[in-house]
Amino acid sequence: MRVLILSARTGGGHMRAAQALEEAIKERDGEACVEVVDGLEYVNHYYSKLLVDGYKFSAMKLPKVYGVFYRASNNDKNVYKLVQKTNSHYAKRFIPLLARFQPDVIVSTHPFMSIMVSRLIEKGITNIPLVSIITDFAPHISYINQGVSQYIVSSVQMVDELEKLGVDRNIINPTGIPIQPIFFEKDENKEKTLGDMGFDPNLKTVLIMAGSFGVTDILKIYENINELDIDFQIIVITGKNPKLFDAFNSLLSCSESFRVGQPQPNFDDEKESARKQEKISITKKTKLIYFTDEVYKYMHVADLIITKPGGLTVTEALASCLPMALFKGIPGQETENTEYLCNNNLAISIKKSTAAEVVFQLLKYPERLISMRESCQRLNNPDSANKVVDVIERSIREMTEPKLLPTTDDLNPETDMAEDEELYDEFSRVVNDFEYEEPRDIPDELEDYFEEKLQKLKEQFKKITDFSIKKNEEE
């Protein structure tokens, strides 16, 4: 079995799902040949940079603007057509990869990958089965493409939602998003594990996964819950966020008696943290972790997680039967994830100003935590990665026609160049004509501020696109 998995690094969840699936395939079939490819980077480095940097910039710095673009690509015909046309254009760049690897099946964990491969199938360049994995709890129209053989979704509820978008429910599989099987395992020695970490096995444990939070926001949440008049302990995983790690490291160095584990040096030893000077009184035992491949271990011993509602993180928490307090979801897929999880009693939504009160109520009166944990147990999808492998194997078996693989003869550089120019013109027109409608909860005095930020975002997109076109011409 030869499996090509196409993903992208716009957020960590798409690649993590791809890697979990790769592990499950190799565990099932030791002779399987699996290749995971960052598809955006493969087709064009500058297009990848445009999308990855654009996502980070808008999602972190201008989340409301990102939300507008997300909704527009789901509803606005001009924006939707541009997304489809752009990815269809780059689809031909996969031809050498398919000719070389000769897959039996292609799996996509990113909507743009689904668009690209679907175009190759629709044009008759290949007929390899395409399995599309939707890595969130609500569908986006960009995932829906004619060339897809099978869809993988997070829940039964999404079967009905995709059917409303025109997808045959017979090809929708509510197996759950693929994650490492270890998240579904339970820690039978939870008390010992907590003791080995330096914690009190009899106290409740709050896990904060904060890598994509702003430093100020997450420190404020930590400070507020630290002041609660109730005993519990805290694990903070900052992920690959050195600024946030340094801030916590300096903060905890003021209260070493409450620090669990050995002190760790700052990433920038010469930079003195302003937070350290505040000398906040730490009252809760706290373990600080930068990056770890053992997130499952900390989820298994925690009683509550405070995190952002990214698709893979909440899926892992769901598998661990860990109640969630979801903070500051990015408008778009993360707010839709929050809505699904809260409506199904799997999570509760918090704000910076209300986090402490919510945590207090959940820990002081744990009936809600127990109820949320039971909901997680009822609605998670055990062994999701292996169920996805079942779908992949079935897709291969159901392939009745001779396998059609492209050759380099299907490439046409002159046509590519003409399409580059046409695509650039359309991109410029759509972006320049795009109107940002202010959400109603934005005060009037901020309208100019957001208009200025939107203009800068347009300029940034244009600059990267200009560079991409120039590089394509040079190549």
CORKAVEN-V172158 format. One record per run of one state. SS is the DSSP state (helix for helix, strand for strand, loop for the rest). FROM is the first residue (numbers start at 1). TO is the last residue. Records with the same first field share a line. If there is no record, write none. Layout:
SS=FROM-TO + FROM-TO
This chain:
loop=1-1 + 8-12 + 29-32 + 44-44 + 62-62 + 76-76 + 102-104 + 109-110 + 123-128 + 134-140 + 144-149 + 153-156 + 165-168 + 174-180 + 185-189 + 198-203 + 210-214 + 227-231 + 238-241 + 254-255 + 261-273 + 279-285 + 290-294 + 302-303 + 308-310 + 320-323 + 328-332 + 344-346 + 351-354 + 365-366 + 380-383 + 398-407 + 411-412 + 434-443 + 475-475
strand=2-7 + 33-38 + 105-108 + 129-133 + 150-152 + 172-173 + 204-209 + 232-237 + 259-260 + 286-289 + 304-307 + 324-327 + 347-350
helix=13-28 + 39-43 + 45-61 + 63-75 + 77-101 + 111-122 + 141-143 + 157-164 + 169-171 + 181-184 + 190-197 + 215-226 + 242-253 + 256-258 + 274-278 + 295-301 + 311-319 + 333-343 + 355-364 + 367-379 + 384-397 + 408-410 + 413-433 + 444-474
